[in-house]
Amino acid sequence: MKSILITGCSSGFGLETARYFLERDWKVIATMRTPREDVLPRSDRLRVLALDVTDPESIRRAVEAAGPIDVLVNNAGIGWLNALEGTSMDTARGIFETNTIGTMAMTQAVLPKFRQRKDGVVVNISSSVTLKPLTLLSVYTASKAAVNAFTESLALELQPFNVRVRLVLPGRAPETRFGENARSRMKSGFPEAYAGFAQSILAGWQTETSAVTRSLDVAEAVWRAANDPSCPVRIAAGADAEALAAAG
């Protein structure tokens, strides 16, 4: 029985991916900053572990408790929506600490065993915002663009050890709590000089009727990344992400 460790499973993409693999008879280690047993169906193939990807000791404990795994999915991340002038450097560092450094740290923690047995898959969840510049997303996009570059270089680095590294790029997913969580961090709102401009941008997004990404699209992309050695390093997930990738 194959096993997968997924970070950020309390909601959204991580939760759906955990459910998807459970339904297909994998052993699933679902990690969350605050573990909740009630968000996934009970199963003897499921373990829910505490994990904060910004805390080295938390990473060490979780990886040790998980035992041998076949696939690591770096999904844990935080969103941010604001102008650069409305983003403190403490906030920017926090975003990179979770989205970028957290991905690197988790990957580094599992690599020795993957390398030694010459088998394993790392799947990093990025974002389609890296495929097209978008207003008010400069800091968030930068954190995910760094994940893209890291992933593609690491894929080459690990080829000699038969360890695959893949990148899943989801699009806009209104069914998840991602946008809500990003807005909740904006305690002081937009800088005054940007307020009118920002509101017009947000209003435009709210009236968009274009294709979007479902959590299921991401789970299916992760499944492909985990099981198809011939798939490309970059996998767009969701109709909008696929359209952006094709246009690029």
GULO-477088 format. One line per 2 residues: number of its first residue (from 0); their letters; for each residue x, y negated, z of N, C-alpha, C, O. Coordinates in steps of 0.2 Angstrom, whole numbers, always signed. Example, Ala and Ser with C-alpha at 12.3 -4.5 7.8 and 13.67 -1.06 7.14 Angstrom:
<nodes>
0) as) +66 +28 +39 +62 +22 +39 +66 +16 +39 +71 +17 +42  +64 +11 +35 +68 +5 +36 +64 +0 +39 +67 -6 +40
</nodes>
This chain:
<nodes>
0) mk) +4 +6 +0 +0 +0 +0 +4 -6 +0 +9 -7 +4  +3 -11 -5 +7 -17 -5 +5 -22 +0 -1 -22 +2
2) si) +9 -27 +2 +7 -31 +7 +9 -38 +5 +14 -39 +1  +5 -43 +7 +6 -50 +5 +5 -55 +11 +1 -54 +15
4) li) +10 -60 +11 +9 -65 +17 +8 -71 +13 +11 -73 +9  +2 -74 +16 +0 -81 +13 +0 -86 +18 -3 -85 +24
6) tg) +2 -92 +17 +2 -97 +21 -4 -102 +20 -6 -102 +14  -6 -105 +25 -12 -110 +25 -18 -106 +23 -22 -108 +18
8) cs) -20 -101 +27 -26 -97 +25 -33 -100 +29 -38 -96 +28  -33 -105 +32 -39 -107 +36 -44 -109 +31 -50 -109 +34
10) sg) -43 -111 +25 -48 -114 +21 -45 -114 +14 -39 -112 +13  -50 -115 +9 -48 -117 +2 -44 -111 -2 -46 -105 -1
12) fg) -39 -113 -5 -35 -108 -9 -32 -102 -5 -33 -97 -7  -29 -104 +0 -26 -98 +4 -32 -93 +7 -30 -87 +7
14) le) -37 -96 +9 -42 -92 +12 -45 -87 +6 -46 -81 +7  -47 -90 +0 -49 -86 -5 -44 -81 -8 -46 -76 -10
16) ta) -38 -83 -8 -33 -78 -10 -32 -72 -5 -32 -67 -7  -33 -74 +1 -32 -68 +6 -38 -64 +5 -37 -58 +5
18) ry) -44 -66 +4 -50 -62 +3 -50 -58 -3 -51 -52 -3  -47 -61 -9 -46 -58 -15 -42 -52 -15 -43 -47 -17
20) fl) -36 -53 -11 -31 -47 -11 -34 -42 -6 -33 -36 -7  -38 -44 -1 -41 -39 +4 -46 -34 +0 -46 -28 +1
22) er) -49 -37 -4 -55 -34 -8 -51 -29 -13 -55 -24 -15  -45 -30 -14 -41 -25 -19 -36 -21 -15 -32 -19 -18
24) dw) -38 -20 -9 -34 -15 -5 -27 -16 -4 -23 -11 -3  -25 -22 -3 -19 -24 -1 -19 -25 +6 -24 -27 +9
26) kv) -13 -25 +9 -12 -27 +16 -11 -34 +16 -6 -37 +13  -15 -38 +20 -14 -46 +20 -12 -48 +27 -15 -47 +32
28) ia) -7 -52 +26 -5 -56 +32 -7 -63 +31 -4 -67 +27  -12 -66 +34 -15 -72 +33 -12 -77 +39 -14 -75 +45
30) tm) -9 -82 +37 -6 -86 +42 -9 -93 +42 -12 -96 +37  -10 -96 +48 -13 -102 +49 -10 -106 +55 -7 -103 +60
32) rt) -10 -112 +55 -7 -116 +61 -11 -114 +67 -8 -113 +73  -18 -114 +67 -22 -112 +72 -26 -106 +70 -31 -106 +66
34) pr) -24 -100 +72 -27 -94 +69 -34 -93 +71 -36 -95 +76  -38 -91 +66 -45 -90 +67 -47 -83 +64 -46 -82 +58
36) ed) -50 -79 +68 -51 -72 +65 -58 -72 +62 -59 -67 +58  -62 -77 +62 -69 -77 +60 -69 -79 +52 -75 -78 +50
38) vl) -64 -81 +49 -65 -84 +43 -64 -78 +37 -65 -80 +31  -61 -73 +39 -60 -67 +35 -64 -61 +37 -65 -60 +43
40) pr) -66 -56 +33 -69 -50 +35 -65 -46 +39 -59 -46 +37  -67 -43 +44 -63 -38 +48 -60 -32 +44 -64 -29 +40
42) sd) -54 -31 +45 -51 -25 +41 -45 -23 +45 -41 -27 +48  -44 -16 +44 -37 -14 +47 -31 -15 +43 -26 -14 +45
44) rl) -33 -18 +37 -27 -21 +32 -26 -28 +33 -22 -31 +29  -29 -31 +38 -28 -39 +39 -25 -40 +46 -27 -37 +51
46) rv) -20 -45 +45 -17 -48 +51 -17 -55 +51 -16 -58 +45  -20 -59 +56 -20 -66 +56 -14 -68 +61 -14 -66 +67
48) la) -10 -72 +58 -4 -74 +62 -4 -82 +63 -5 -85 +58  -1 -84 +68 +0 -92 +69 +7 -93 +65 +12 -90 +65
50) ld) +6 -99 +61 +12 -101 +58 +12 -109 +56 +7 -111 +54  +17 -112 +58 +18 -119 +56 +24 -119 +52 +30 -118 +55
52) vt) +24 -121 +46 +29 -120 +41 +34 -126 +42 +40 -126 +39  +33 -131 +47 +38 -136 +48 +42 -134 +54 +46 -138 +56
54) dp) +41 -128 +57 +44 -126 +64 +48 -120 +62 +45 -115 +61  +55 -120 +63 +59 -115 +61 +57 -109 +66 +58 -103 +63
56) es) +56 -110 +72 +55 -104 +77 +48 -101 +75 +47 -95 +76  +43 -105 +73 +37 -102 +71 +37 -98 +65 +34 -93 +64
58) ir) +42 -100 +60 +43 -96 +54 +46 -90 +56 +44 -84 +54  +51 -90 +60 +55 -84 +62 +50 -79 +65 +50 -73 +64
60) ra) +46 -81 +70 +41 -77 +73 +36 -74 +69 +35 -68 +69  +34 -78 +64 +29 -75 +59 +32 -70 +55 +29 -65 +53
62) ve) +37 -71 +52 +41 -67 +47 +42 -60 +51 +42 -55 +48  +45 -61 +57 +46 -55 +61 +40 -51 +62 +40 -45 +62
64) aa) +35 -54 +64 +29 -50 +66 +25 -47 +60 +22 -42 +60  +26 -50 +54 +23 -48 +48 +26 -41 +46 +23 -37 +43
66) gp) +32 -40 +47 +36 -34 +45 +37 -35 +37 +37 -40 +34  +38 -29 +34 +40 -29 +27 +34 -31 +23 +28 -29 +24
68) id) +36 -36 +18 +31 -38 +13 +33 -38 +6 +39 -37 +5  +28 -37 +2 +30 -37 -6 +30 -44 -9 +33 -45 -14
70) vl) +25 -48 -6 +24 -55 -10 +23 -60 -4 +20 -59 +1  +26 -66 -6 +25 -72 -1 +22 -77 -6 +24 -78 -11
72) vn) +16 -80 -3 +13 -85 -6 +13 -91 -2 +11 -92 +4  +17 -96 -4 +18 -103 -1 +12 -107 -3 +12 -111 -8
74) na) +7 -107 +1 +1 -111 -1 +0 -117 +4 -3 -122 +2  +2 -117 +10 +1 -122 +15 +4 -129 +13 +9 -129 +10
76) gi) -1 -134 +13 +1 -140 +11 -4 -145 +14 -9 -144 +16  -2 -152 +13 -6 -157 +15 -6 -162 +10 -2 -163 +6
78) gw) -12 -165 +9 -13 -170 +4 -12 -177 +6 -12 -178 +12  -12 -182 +2 -11 -189 +3 -13 -193 -3 -11 -191 -8
80) ln) -17 -198 -1 -19 -202 -6 -19 -210 -4 -22 -212 +0  -14 -213 -7 -13 -220 -5 -7 -223 -10 -4 -219 -13
82) al) -7 -230 -10 -2 -233 -14 +5 -232 -10 +4 -230 -4  +10 -233 -13 +17 -232 -9 +17 -237 -4 +20 -235 +2
84) eg) +15 -243 -5 +15 -248 +0 +11 -246 +6 +11 -249 +12  +6 -242 +5 +2 -240 +11 +4 -233 +14 +0 -231 +18
86) ts) +10 -231 +12 +12 -225 +15 +19 -226 +19 +24 -228 +17  +18 -225 +26 +24 -226 +30 +29 -220 +28 +27 -215 +26
88) md) +35 -222 +29 +41 -217 +28 +40 -211 +33 +42 -205 +31  +37 -212 +39 +35 -206 +43 +30 -201 +40 +31 -195 +40
90) ta) +25 -204 +36 +20 -201 +33 +23 -197 +27 +22 -191 +26  +27 -201 +23 +31 -197 +17 +35 -192 +19 +35 -186 +16
92) rg) +39 -192 +25 +43 -187 +27 +39 -181 +29 +41 -175 +28  +33 -182 +33 +29 -177 +35 +26 -173 +29 +25 -167 +29
94) if) +24 -177 +23 +22 -173 +17 +27 -169 +14 +26 -163 +13  +33 -171 +14 +38 -167 +11 +40 -162 +16 +42 -156 +13
96) et) +40 -163 +22 +42 -158 +27 +37 -152 +26 +39 -146 +27  +31 -153 +25 +26 -147 +24 +26 -145 +17 +27 -139 +16
98) nt) +25 -149 +12 +24 -147 +5 +30 -144 +2 +30 -139 -2  +36 -147 +4 +42 -145 +0 +47 -141 +4 +49 -136 +3
100) ig) +49 -144 +10 +54 -141 +14 +51 -135 +17 +54 -129 +18  +44 -135 +19 +41 -129 +22 +41 -123 +17 +42 -117 +19
102) tm) +40 -125 +10 +40 -120 +5 +47 -117 +5 +48 -111 +4  +52 -121 +5 +59 -119 +5 +61 -114 +11 +64 -109 +10
104) am) +59 -117 +17 +60 -113 +23 +57 -106 +23 +60 -101 +25  +51 -106 +21 +47 -99 +21 +51 -94 +16 +52 -88 +17
106) tq) +52 -97 +10 +56 -93 +5 +62 -90 +7 +64 -85 +7  +66 -95 +10 +73 -93 +13 +72 -87 +18 +76 -83 +19
108) av) +67 -88 +22 +66 -83 +28 +65 -76 +25 +67 -71 +29  +61 -75 +19 +60 -68 +17 +65 -66 +12 +65 -60 +10
110) lp) +69 -70 +9 +73 -68 +4 +78 -63 +5 +80 -58 +1  +82 -63 +11 +86 -57 +13 +84 -50 +11 +87 -46 +8
112) kf) +78 -49 +14 +75 -42 +13 +73 -41 +6 +74 -36 +3  +70 -46 +2 +69 -45 -5 +75 -44 -9 +75 -39 -13
114) rq) +80 -48 -7 +86 -47 -11 +90 -40 -10 +92 -37 -14  +90 -38 -3 +93 -31 -2 +89 -26 -5 +93 -21 -7
116) rk) +83 -26 -5 +79 -20 -8 +78 -21 -16 +75 -17 -19  +80 -27 -18 +80 -29 -26 +72 -28 -28 +71 -25 -33
118) dg) +68 -31 -24 +61 -31 -26 +57 -36 -22 +59 -37 -16  +53 -40 -25 +49 -45 -21 +46 -50 -26 +49 -51 -31
120) vv) +41 -54 -24 +38 -59 -27 +37 -65 -23 +34 -64 -17  +39 -71 -25 +37 -77 -22 +33 -81 -26 +34 -83 -32
122) vn) +27 -83 -24 +22 -87 -28 +21 -94 -24 +19 -94 -18  +23 -99 -27 +23 -106 -24 +17 -110 -27 +16 -110 -33
124) is) +12 -112 -23 +6 -116 -25 +8 -123 -26 +10 -127 -21  +8 -126 -32 +10 -133 -33 +3 -137 -35 -2 -136 -31
126) ss) +3 -141 -40 -3 -145 -42 -2 -147 -49 +3 -149 -51  -8 -148 -52 -8 -150 -59 -7 -158 -59 -6 -161 -65
128) vt) -7 -161 -53 -5 -168 -53 +2 -169 -56 +4 -175 -58  +6 -164 -56 +13 -165 -58 +13 -165 -66 +19 -166 -69
130) lk) +8 -163 -69 +7 -163 -76 +5 -170 -80 +6 -170 -86  +3 -174 -76 +0 -181 -78 +1 -186 -73 -2 -185 -67
132) pl) +4 -191 -74 +4 -197 -69 -3 -199 -67 -7 -201 -71  -4 -199 -60 -11 -202 -58 -10 -207 -52 -5 -207 -48
134) tl) -14 -212 -52 -13 -218 -48 -15 -215 -41 -19 -211 -39  -11 -218 -36 -12 -217 -29 -9 -211 -26 -11 -209 -21
136) ls) -6 -207 -31 -4 -200 -29 +4 -200 -29 +7 -194 -30  +7 -205 -29 +15 -205 -31 +18 -201 -26 +23 -197 -28
138) vy) +17 -202 -19 +21 -198 -14 +19 -191 -14 +23 -186 -14  +12 -189 -15 +10 -182 -15 +13 -179 -21 +15 -173 -21
140) ta) +12 -182 -27 +15 -179 -33 +22 -178 -33 +25 -173 -35  +26 -182 -30 +33 -181 -29 +35 -175 -25 +39 -171 -26
142) sk) +31 -174 -19 +32 -168 -15 +31 -161 -19 +34 -156 -18  +26 -162 -24 +24 -156 -28 +29 -155 -34 +30 -149 -36
144) aa) +31 -161 -37 +36 -160 -42 +42 -157 -40 +46 -153 -43  +44 -159 -34 +50 -156 -31 +49 -148 -30 +54 -144 -31
146) vn) +43 -146 -28 +42 -139 -28 +43 -135 -35 +45 -130 -35  +40 -139 -40 +41 -136 -47 +48 -135 -48 +50 -130 -51
148) af) +52 -140 -47 +59 -140 -49 +63 -134 -45 +67 -130 -48  +61 -134 -39 +64 -129 -34 +62 -122 -37 +67 -118 -37
150) te) +56 -121 -38 +54 -114 -40 +57 -112 -47 +59 -106 -47  +57 -116 -52 +60 -114 -58 +68 -113 -58 +70 -109 -61
152) sl) +71 -117 -54 +78 -115 -53 +79 -109 -49 +84 -105 -50  +75 -108 -44 +76 -102 -39 +74 -96 -43 +77 -91 -42
154) al) +70 -96 -48 +68 -90 -52 +74 -88 -56 +75 -82 -57  +78 -92 -58 +85 -90 -62 +90 -88 -57 +93 -83 -58
156) el) +90 -91 -51 +95 -89 -46 +93 -82 -43 +98 -78 -41  +87 -79 -43 +85 -73 -41 +84 -67 -46 +83 -62 -44
158) qp) +85 -69 -52 +84 -64 -57 +89 -58 -56 +87 -52 -58  +95 -59 -55 +100 -54 -54 +98 -49 -48 +100 -43 -48
160) fn) +93 -51 -44 +91 -47 -38 +84 -44 -39 +81 -41 -35  +81 -45 -46 +75 -42 -47 +69 -45 -43 +64 -42 -41
162) vr) +70 -51 -40 +65 -55 -36 +62 -60 -41 +65 -64 -44  +55 -59 -42 +52 -64 -46 +49 -70 -42 +47 -70 -37
164) vr) +50 -76 -46 +47 -82 -43 +42 -85 -48 +44 -86 -53  +36 -87 -45 +31 -90 -50 +28 -96 -47 +29 -97 -41
166) lv) +25 -100 -51 +22 -107 -49 +15 -107 -51 +14 -106 -57  +10 -108 -47 +3 -109 -49 +2 -116 -48 +3 -119 -43
168) lp) -1 -119 -53 -3 -126 -53 -11 -127 -54 -14 -127 -59  -14 -128 -48 -21 -129 -48 -23 -136 -50 -19 -140 -49
170) gr) -29 -137 -52 -32 -143 -54 -36 -146 -48 -35 -144 -42  -40 -151 -50 -44 -154 -44 -50 -149 -42 -53 -146 -46
172) ap) -50 -148 -35 -55 -143 -33 -59 -146 -27 -58 -146 -21  -65 -149 -30 -69 -152 -25 -73 -148 -20 -75 -150 -15
174) et) -73 -141 -22 -76 -137 -17 -72 -136 -11 -74 -133 -6  -66 -137 -11 -61 -136 -5 -61 -143 +0 -64 -148 -2
176) rf) -58 -142 +5 -58 -148 +10 -52 -152 +9 -50 -156 +13  -48 -151 +4 -42 -154 +2 -42 -162 +2 -39 -165 +6
178) ge) -47 -164 -2 -48 -172 -2 -50 -175 +4 -48 -180 +6  -55 -171 +8 -57 -173 +14 -52 -174 +19 -51 -179 +23
180) na) -47 -169 +19 -42 -169 +24 -37 -175 +22 -34 -178 +27  -36 -176 +16 -31 -181 +14 -34 -188 +16 -30 -192 +19
182) rs) -40 -189 +15 -43 -195 +17 -43 -196 +24 -43 -202 +27  -44 -191 +28 -44 -192 +36 -37 -194 +38 -37 -197 +44
184) rm) -32 -193 +35 -25 -196 +37 -24 -203 +36 -20 -206 +38  -29 -206 +32 -28 -213 +30 -31 -218 +35 -36 -221 +34
186) ks) -28 -218 +41 -31 -221 +47 -32 -229 +45 -37 -232 +48  -27 -232 +42 -27 -239 +41 -30 -241 +34 -30 -247 +32
188) gf) -32 -236 +30 -35 -237 +23 -29 -239 +18 -23 -239 +19  -32 -242 +13 -27 -245 +8 -25 -252 +10 -28 -256 +13
190) pe) -19 -254 +8 -16 -261 +9 -21 -265 +6 -24 -264 +0  -22 -271 +9 -27 -276 +6 -26 -278 -1 -31 -278 -5
192) ay) -20 -279 -3 -19 -281 -10 -21 -275 -15 -22 -277 -21  -21 -269 -13 -23 -263 -17 -31 -261 -16 -33 -257 -20
194) ag) -34 -264 -12 -41 -262 -10 -46 -261 -15 -49 -256 -17  -47 -267 -19 -51 -267 -24 -49 -262 -30 -54 -258 -33
196) fa) -43 -262 -32 -40 -258 -37 -42 -250 -35 -44 -246 -39  -40 -249 -29 -41 -242 -26 -48 -240 -26 -49 -234 -28
198) qs) -53 -244 -24 -60 -242 -24 -62 -241 -31 -66 -236 -32  -60 -245 -36 -62 -243 -43 -59 -237 -46 -62 -233 -49
200) il) -53 -235 -44 -50 -228 -45 -54 -223 -42 -56 -218 -46  -56 -223 -36 -60 -218 -33 -67 -217 -36 -69 -212 -36
202) ag) -70 -223 -37 -76 -223 -40 -76 -219 -47 -81 -215 -48  -71 -220 -51 -70 -217 -57 -69 -209 -56 -72 -205 -60
204) wq) -66 -207 -51 -65 -200 -50 -71 -197 -48 -73 -191 -50  -75 -200 -44 -82 -198 -41 -87 -197 -47 -91 -192 -46
206) te) -86 -201 -52 -91 -200 -58 -89 -195 -63 -92 -194 -68  -83 -193 -62 -80 -188 -67 -84 -182 -68 -86 -179 -62
208) ts) -86 -179 -74 -90 -173 -74 -85 -168 -78 -88 -163 -81  -79 -169 -78 -75 -165 -82 -74 -158 -78 -76 -157 -72
210) av) -71 -153 -81 -70 -147 -78 -65 -147 -72 -61 -152 -71  -66 -143 -67 -63 -143 -61 -60 -136 -60 -61 -131 -64
212) tr) -56 -135 -54 -54 -129 -52 -57 -126 -46 -59 -129 -42  -59 -119 -47 -62 -116 -41 -56 -112 -37 -51 -111 -40
214) sl) -58 -111 -31 -53 -107 -27 -52 -100 -30 -46 -98 -30  -57 -98 -33 -56 -91 -36 -51 -91 -42 -48 -86 -43
216) dv) -51 -97 -46 -46 -97 -51 -39 -97 -48 -35 -94 -51  -38 -100 -42 -31 -100 -40 -30 -93 -37 -24 -90 -38
218) ae) -35 -89 -34 -33 -82 -32 -32 -78 -37 -28 -73 -37  -35 -79 -43 -34 -75 -49 -27 -76 -52 -24 -71 -54
220) av) -25 -82 -52 -18 -84 -54 -13 -81 -50 -8 -78 -52  -14 -81 -43 -9 -78 -39 -9 -70 -40 -3 -67 -39
222) wr) -15 -67 -41 -15 -60 -42 -11 -59 -48 -7 -54 -48  -11 -63 -53 -7 -62 -60 +0 -62 -58 +4 -58 -60
224) aa) +2 -68 -54 +9 -69 -53 +12 -63 -49 +18 -61 -50  +8 -60 -44 +10 -55 -40 +11 -48 -44 +15 -44 -42
226) nd) +7 -47 -49 +6 -40 -52 +9 -40 -59 +9 -34 -62  +10 -45 -62 +12 -45 -70 +19 -48 -70 +20 -54 -71
228) ps) +24 -44 -71 +31 -46 -72 +32 -50 -78 +37 -54 -79  +27 -49 -83 +28 -53 -89 +25 -60 -90 +26 -63 -94
230) cp) +22 -62 -84 +18 -68 -84 +24 -74 -84 +29 -73 -81  +22 -80 -87 +27 -85 -86 +28 -88 -79 +24 -86 -75
232) vr) +33 -92 -79 +35 -94 -72 +29 -99 -70 +27 -99 -64  +27 -103 -74 +21 -108 -73 +15 -105 -75 +14 -103 -81
234) ia) +10 -105 -71 +3 -103 -72 -2 -108 -70 -3 -109 -64  -6 -111 -75 -11 -116 -73 -17 -112 -71 -19 -107 -73
236) ag) -20 -115 -66 -26 -112 -62 -32 -116 -63 -32 -122 -59  -37 -115 -66 -43 -119 -67 -43 -122 -74 -38 -123 -77
238) ad) -49 -123 -76 -50 -126 -83 -47 -133 -84 -44 -134 -89  -47 -137 -79 -44 -144 -80 -36 -143 -80 -33 -147 -84
240) ae) -34 -139 -76 -26 -138 -75 -24 -135 -82 -19 -137 -85  -28 -130 -85 -26 -127 -91 -26 -132 -97 -22 -131 -101
242) al) -31 -136 -97 -31 -141 -102 -25 -146 -101 -23 -148 -107  -23 -148 -95 -18 -152 -95 -11 -149 -97 -7 -152 -100
244) aa) -11 -142 -95 -5 -139 -97 -4 -138 -104 +1 -139 -107  -10 -137 -108 -10 -136 -115 -8 -143 -118 -5 -143 -124
246) ag) -11 -148 -116 -9 -155 -119 -2 -157 -118 +1 -161 -122  +1 -154 -113 +8 -156 -112 +13 -152 -116 +19 -153 -116
</nodes>
